[in-house]
Amino acid sequence: MSYATEEPNGSTSHIEKTDITETSVKMSYATEEPNGSTSHTEKTEITEASVKKVGCTHPGFIGGMCLKCGEKRDTQSGVAFKYIHKDLTLSDDEVARLRDRDLKNLLRHRKLYLVLDLDHTLLNSTRFSDVTQEEGYLMNPDDPMQDKLKGSLFKLPFMHMVTKLRPFVHDFLKEASNLFEMYIYTMGERSYALEMANLLDPGMVYFNSKVIAQGDCTTRHQKGLDVVLGQESAVLILDDTESVWSKHKDNLISMERYHFFASSCKQFGYKAKSLSELRSDESDVDGALATVLKVLKRVHSMFYDPVCPGILLVTFYYCALPIWAVLCQKG
């Protein structure tokens, strides 16, 4: 899904600038009649432009300028969607309109929404300084394990960090993308989130601009679906940390944490050796991502089940219950 986005020079789109310019031109070139009044045609144009401006609902703002009428305002109410455009704010009514429109399109394509956490869900990262002696082989390009880790272990010197992708993650994303519109949602910084998105989706096939980071959250230390342009009741969430989704627990499928690095085990108080210290890893075939993919496929299948779609869609549409909660009740 896309909305008004920034041009290369940082200005609003050509269509928006044209609308604003045409209104200004019509108002500027009103000429005076001999009796001192403006002509009927020109007065009509001015009146229409004025009414249009006065009657504007201000659906959103970029850089303080209304997307529809071009009016400048110092303060705007609504929700900031900085991951789409750093200065974009949309009104609650516009968000509702966009969600409703996108939901109809989503149902037409037999898809749902999927919000994915990064750390301990799709991958595991650690700082160079936290790599233990037993994990030293990870930094040695000549170690025999490097061939096995190729394509899943990434050293990021500019971030002083090494990242390990969870086994089966590429297959998971490919298959899930056929059933869901996907977002990344992390409590990490934007620079980190974008770098991880690049590792997971280098071709920008799955996420594009749908990468939500800590700075996009509207509540401190909490993740919320208010910044997701998808109907809340059609959203499934995969995350290892339930506590950050206090308002959306009915949408959450809790993930088993991926502890590849020793620092990750230490962070959560596990005294056992990490997967990297054991020179081991999760299974591609029956690991956490392969298992949860089966759950997601079942959810999707049950939602679009041809046997009883009416009951489920009515419950979903008119009761506004999260799809995961509806299906759990269904059994």
N, C-alpha and C positions, 0 to 999 in steps of 0.2 A: 504494500500500500504506500502511496506517496501523497504528499501535500505540497503546498507552495514551498519551493526550495530556493536556495541562494544561487544567483548567477555567478559566473567566474569572478566578476568584479565586485561581488558582494551586494548588488542591487536586487530589487524585486524583479519578477519575471516581466517579459516584454508585454504580455497581455495586460498585466496590472498597471504597468507604467503608461500604456496607451490609454486605458480607461481614465486614469487620473488626468493625463495630459489633455484629452479631448474635452473633459468637463471644464478644465481651466481655460482652454482656448475659447469655448462657447461663451463663457462668462466674461472674458477679457475683451471680446470684440463686439460687444453690444454698442450700437451707434445711436445717437440721439436724433429724434424726430424734430421737425421745425418748432413744435410746441414745447420742446424740452423733454418729452417723454421718449422712452425706448420703443422700438417697433413691437407689434403684437407677436411676431415670430420670435424675436430675440427675447421678449419677456417670457414667452412660453418656455424657451430653452433654459433661461435662468431659473424659472420656477421649478421645472422638472429636475434640474441639477440640484437645486436647493432641497426639494422634497426628497430626492434620492439620498442626499447626504444626511438630512434630518431623520429619515426613516430607516437608515442603515442599522442593522442589528449588530454590527461589528463582530463578525464571526471569529476573527482572529487578528493578531498583530505581528508584524515583523519589524523589529527595530523601532517600535512605537507607532508604526503606520498601519492603519486598518487595511486588511487585505482586499476589502470590497470597495470602500469609498475613498481611501487614501488619507483620511483624517489622522492627524498626529495627536497622540495622547501620551502624557507622562506616566500615567498608571493604567494598567490593564488588568481586569479580573479574568480568571480562568486558570488553565493548567499549562505550564511551560513544557514544550516538547523540544528540548535542546538537542537531543540526539538526531532529530530531523533537520533542524536549523537552530543555530545557537541563540537566535533572537525570536524564535517562534513561540507565541502564546495563543492557545485556542480557547474560546468560550465553552462553557459546559454544554450549551445547546448545540454548538458546532461539533463537539466531540461525540455527542449522542447521535447526531445526524450521520456523521462519518461511520460510526460503528454500525448503525442500522444498515446503511448502504453496503458496507463491506460484508456484513453478515449474510445478506441476501446473495451476494456474489460468491461467498464462501460455500454456502449451502448448495448453490447451483453447481459448484465444482466438487461437491462431496468432500469438503475438507473441514477441519477444526483448527483451533489455535494451540500452539505448544510453546511455552516459555521455558527456556533452558538455563539453568545455573551453569557456571563455569567450574570453579575450583571444587575438587572432590566429587564432581558430578561427571563432567566431560574430560577433565584433565587434573594434573597435580603439578604444582610449581614449587621451586625452592630457590633460595639465594645461593650463589656460589659459596659464600662464607659458611653456609649451614650444611654443606655436603660433608658427610662423615668419612673417616678413613676407609671404612668398608665400602663406601660408595665411590671411592676414588676412581674405579674402573670406568665410571660413567664419563669422566673427563679425559680419559686416555683414548685417543683415536686408534691406537694399535691393539686395544683389548679385543679378544675374540667376540665378546658380547655386542660390540658395536654393529656388527652385521645384523644381528637379531633385532636391535633397537632402531635400525635405520628406518626413517619415515615416521617414527613416533617420539623420538627424543630430540629436543631442540635446545641448543645452547644459544643464549641471547646475551652476548657480551655488553651491548649497549644498555641492557636492563640489569646486568649483573645477576642473571637468573638462568635456570635451566628448567624446561617444561617437558613433562611426559604426558602424551595423549593417552587416554584410556583405551584399552584394547576394544576393537570393534567400532570405534567412534565414527569412522568414515562410512562404514556400511550402515550404521545406525542413522546418520544424518541423511544419507541418500534415500533409504527406505522411508524414513519418517517424513521427508519432504513431499512424498507422494500423497500423504494423508493429512498433513498439517501445514499451516503458515507458521513459520518458526521465528522466535525472538531469542536473543541472548539477553540475560538479565543478571548482572553481577554487582556485588558490593565493592568491587575493585575500581581503581581509577580508570578513566576513559582511555588513556594511553595503553594501559595494560589490556583492557577489554578489546581494543581494536587489534592489538598484536595477537592476542589469542584467537580472535575471530579470523584473522589472516591465516593462522596455522590450521584451523579447523576447516575453513572455507576459502582457500586461496583464489578460487575462481569467482567468488562473490555470487554463488548460485543460490545459497540457502538463506542468507541473512541480509545481504546488501547493507542498508542503513539501519536495520532493526537491531541495533546493539545498544542496550540500556546499561548505564554504569552508575556508580555511586552518586555522582553529581546530578543525575536526573531524578533521583528519589525525592518525593515531596515530604516524606517523614523521616527524621533521622533514625538510622539503624534499622529501618524497615523497608521492605520492598512492597510495592503496591501496583495493582493493575490499572490505576488511574492514568498512568503514563503509557499504557499499552492501547493502541488504537484497534482493539478487538473487543467484541461483546463479551463481557465478563463471564457470562454463563456458558460460553462456548470455549473457554480457556482451560487447558490442562497445564500444570506446572510440574517440572521435575527439579527437585532441589534436595540437597542433603541436610539443610538446616530449616526445620519447621518454624522455629521461633521468629524468623524474619518475615513470615507470611501470616502474621496474627489476624489480619482481616480477610484472608483468603485460604483458610485451611481446607475448606471444602473443595478447592480446586487443585490441591497439592497431592502429588504422588511422591512419597518420601523415598529418596535414593540412598542405597548403601554407599558410605563414603569410600572414595578411592584413595588409599594411603600408599602411594608408591615410594615416597621419600621418607627418610628417618625423621626429618623435621616435622612432617605432617603427623606422624605417630606421636611425637613428643608434644605437639600442640594440643592434641586431644587426650593426652594422658595415657596413651597406650605404651606399655613397657615391652611388648613383643617387638621383634625385629621387623623392619619394614620389608616390603616386596623387593626393593632395590638391594637391600643388604643381604637378602636371601638369593639374589640373582634370579628372581622369579617374577611372575606377573599374573594378572587375571586371565581367565580363559576367553578366547574369542567366541567360542561356541556357546558356553553356558555362563558367561560372566554377567555382571550387573546390567550392562547396556543391552546385551542380547536378550536377557530375561525381561527387562522392562519394555523392550520393543514389542514383545509378544503381548504384553498387557495393553499397550497403546493400540495395537492392531485390533485387539478384542474390543476395546472401547469404541474405536471407529466403526467396527463391524456392527456392534450392537446399536449404535446411534443410527446408522443408515440401514438397519435391519429391515428387509422388505416384508417380514412377517407382521410386525406391529409398529411401523414408523409413525402412525398417527398418534398413538398414545404418548410415545416418547417426545415427539415434536411439540405436541400441545403442552406437555409438562414443562418442556424446555423453554418454549416461546412465551407462554403466558404466566407461568409461575416463576420465571426468571431464576430457576435453580441451576447451579453449576452442573455441567454435564456429568462430571465425575461423581457428584453426590447423587444425581438421578440414577445413574447406572449402578451405584453401590446399593441403592434402595431396591432397584430392580432385581439385584442378585447376580 
